[in-house]
Amino acid sequence: MSGADIGEAEGRTAVDGAVFERDGSGAPADERPERIIRWLRGPAPGPTLVAIGGLHGNEPAGVHALRRVTEAVADRESRMRGDFVALVGNRTALAQGRRFVDRDLNRAWTDQRLERLRATGRLGGRPEDREQAELLETLDRVVTEARGPVYVLDLHTTSGERGIFSTFGDSLPNRAFAEHVPVPMVLGLEELIEGTLLSFLGEHGLVSMAVETGQHDEPAAVDRAEAVVWIALEATALFDGLTLPEAARGRAYLEEEARGLPRAVEMRYRHPVTPDCSFRMMPGYRNFDRIRRGTVLARDCRGEVAVVEDSILLMPLYQEQGEDGFFLVRDFSPFWLRLSYLLRKIRADRVARWLPGVRVDPNDPDVLVIDRRVARLYALQFFHLLGFRSVKEEGAILVVRRRRFDETRFLRRGPPPRRLRDEDA
């Protein structure tokens, strides 16, 4: 795999060889890139793989990689079993080389916004309003025309060095999808970030993961993204019975790139950032740096930001835009991954409903309300093993919900996708 030139110069942004001129206001004077990079449709029915690049406009590596892969796959379309759809996320921000114009498109998929979007077909006149409405329409069309289960791969990069990892809502189908990619798996991120695209898609039966492939402007980020896409094509069996040598090479390449990094980590802390608090990360930190308790990682309007426990650093913020200063994670042993699989396979969550201090929400049988003054032995990590995610935490009360489609029967064949415009997910 070769490197790729992705960079930004004053007044222009280069994406896969295309240059988008910008006028003095920062708006694109040239056309935005097309939403659909390519839609390849095999003659036989089968799964659909949707790959998205550029959901953040300063992360063009995924777009570049998708152009490479779709070009290489095009002459094998007649041997596909299903669909391969490559999409651009935030077209306006991508043309400007910015993470977003007015608001983060990967924090926009909340119930409130989606309710307005379904009711009116639009949100407002801002660039990300238009981007979200168009992207939802395109994704809904893909789901409507799907001839089998739908898988989603969301390609990202980070501002910090050594940012190679996957993240996903920890249902068994999502985890099985992510396990094909030999990079660290980050568990629990979706519980700390509201309104991500993948959380929304997961509620509708789409098996999904996001993969960070490196630093924004390093050519290797494109190569890693390309490797991930080839692996996803093989993992979803779009080419049933056809060997993909690119996937084997990509797997070996990523194994080498991720050498020395943990196989899995769990999220412990997110440091939020607001525009008025002058957050500044201390220089020199990288993804997966091990940080000792008491280390000062950043400064903001309240003073020094120090770590309260020994941790592993993830996604230190070294760019102007962003709502997350950094994340802290800790190692998650493969033993716990295997145990959680066994517990979910035997549906141990049904037993958890009868534990002291635990009651079922009368309005939703998948939601448990835990009084930790009574259920002192049952930490959130215990319910994670059973397939629950945190919904709300107020004082001694913890509310968790069983993840949708977290069943072994969906491992062989993914769950049937549901229309994205339907409210009853």
Beta strands, then each sheet from edge to edge (+ up, - down):
strand 1: 8-9
strand 2: 12-15
strand 3: 18-21
strand 4: 36-41
strand 5: 44-53
strand 6: 81-88
strand 7: 150-158
strand 8: 164-168
strand 9: 185-187
strand 10: 207-215
strand 11: 264-272
strand 12: 280-281
strand 13: 290-291
strand 14: 296-300
strand 15: 303-306
strand 16: 311-314
strand 17: 324-331
strand 18: 358-360
strand 19: 367-371
strand 20: 388-394
strand 21: 397-402
sheet 1: 1+ 2- 3+
sheet 2: 4+ 6- 5- 7- 10- 8+ 9+ 11+ 17- 16+ 13-
sheet 3: 12+ 14- 15+
sheet 4: 18+ 19- 21+ 20-
end
